[in-house]
């Protein structure tokens, strides 16, 4: 449908018809708008933003420019040797100077090669160091941004800006700048040489120079628009690829290969169209520039022939002038193309600047709290996510003492995970206070807070490395003894010893070489070695079978000893081990007590517990009864 509408708009030239379908086309077009367009930034502001990253390499840049700047002088000298050869050897019939001319030509050629190698190597060395510095700086900046930034962005697009777009900035700031200076210096040298050889022909040769500027400006603006669209589509391709392949099991299980392929192909086609528009513009630009060069050369040839006929110049001068004119137009042509490259690269720079100007929503604080006991207090905490109108938490108050465990239960969306995010200071409360040992979290350094918190997420989050590296992730620099001790407490030491290389066994990406229970026990060991005062368990038994769940309960209880523990769970068997249970509904605490107290109270917690227990008892009773239990649980959840 989209293609048919597009073809009709292209065929019909009536502006009223195009305007009529403009709104429809805009709606259709935004369906695949995965990556928003970055705000435009002037080229001068881009240089001002990124030049500081190259400031420490100024000496090397100057040396590379010196090597580059000497090259046109050497080229001019070789052209002058050609003039001497024609006028004083060939035409004059005197062959004595031939020997020193050959030696001089060889020497200049060798010198030019040395200068070219040195300039090219130095400029690329500076460029790669610039990329290294800028990419590390952006990576560090992204690490410091708040969780809300990543929750609202496609991971593939972030990776695209961190890799491809950074390289494009180097072509703009380092390679582009040094090339521009080189071309300008070549123009100065060659124009000066032309005026030295014959000032009349030099003036004639400069007649076409303004045409280069006019044509370049016409094409460069359009190339920049195409480049911005291309960069945006490349970011969308990265985003879809990352999302599809990270969920490959789900995609194949639900036979969604065709759907994902259609999404990918749509962005691929958009990228193709943007690229081909850019190619068409560049392909048209090259012959137009060549035509201007030929026109300038022909004008010089006509004027030079007239001057030769009148005896004002020699044959050698005319030939050398035309040769040098070709060298003059070369930097003019390259400078024109460079402007297009600069405008093209500026699209990538805009995407990087957009990220670099992002500020953390959670600001750093000055106070550092060492070895806190772990007393947590929520005082009338309310929270609404940025950009949203619905409040997630409303006047939530509770406290957890050191060594005490509190479970949060309730329906999805009740605010349980939000409480964890606030406790970790991924977000700050909209109103109310959260305190750790009597200190407001907003006043604590983020590092000071988080180094005293151990988290077991719903997913085990295992990294692609060895068993030892994954356990030591909780405490960088941990000794082998500490790692083994943590594994023993987590009931992981036995299965680790049975692995092919023990603690040095690679676990695979996302721990795919381990079972779910083994991954979870590895995560428990990582939390144990942290030796924190606060423990957060986010659905710690989610996705585990009864046997695996039973095996990790003992190490989990050991982990909870002497720590203020917050448990987020739907599984009421896990909640039952807590000293206290908070039942959340619509962002409010509506029931509080121990497992036994809440069952005796007969409220919503008791109702949910009966549903879950009934489901366990009827597990072997057959599909029909299980479906009945599922329906009851769904009705109960809908009533929340």
Buried (B, 14 or more C-beta within 10 A) or exposed (E): EEEEEBEEBEEEEEEEEBEEBEEEBEEBEEEBEBBEBBEEBEBEBBBEBBBEBBEEBEEBBEBBBEBBBBBBBBBBBBBBBBBBBBBBBEEEEEEEBEEEBEEBBEEBEEBBEEBBEBBEEBBBEBBEBBBEBBBEBBEEBBEEBBBBBEEEBBEBBBBBBBEBBBBBBBBBBBBBBBBBBBBEBBBEBBBEBBBEBBEBBBEBBBEBBEBBEEBBEEBBEBBBBBBBBBBBBBBBBBBBBBBBEBBEEEBEEEEBEEEBBEBBEBBBEBBEBBBEBBEEBBEEBEEBBEEBBEEBBEBBBEBBEEBBEEEEBBBBBBBBBBBBBEBBBBBBBBBBBBBBBBBBBBBBBBBBBBBBEBEBBBEEBEEEBEEBBBBBBBBEBBBBBEEEEEBBBBBBEBBBBBBBBBBBBBBEBBBBBBBBBBBBBBBBBBEBBBBBBEBBBBEBBBEBBBBBBBBBBBBBBBBBBBBBBBBBBBBEEBEEEBBBBBBBBBBBBEBBEEBEEBBEBBBEEBBEBBEBBBBBBBBBBBBBBBBBBBBBBBBBBBBBEEEBBEBBBEBBEEBBEEBBBBBBBBBBBBBBBBBBBBBBBBBBBBBBBBBEEBBEBEBBBBBBBBBBEBBEEBEEEEEEBBEBBEEBBEEBBEEB
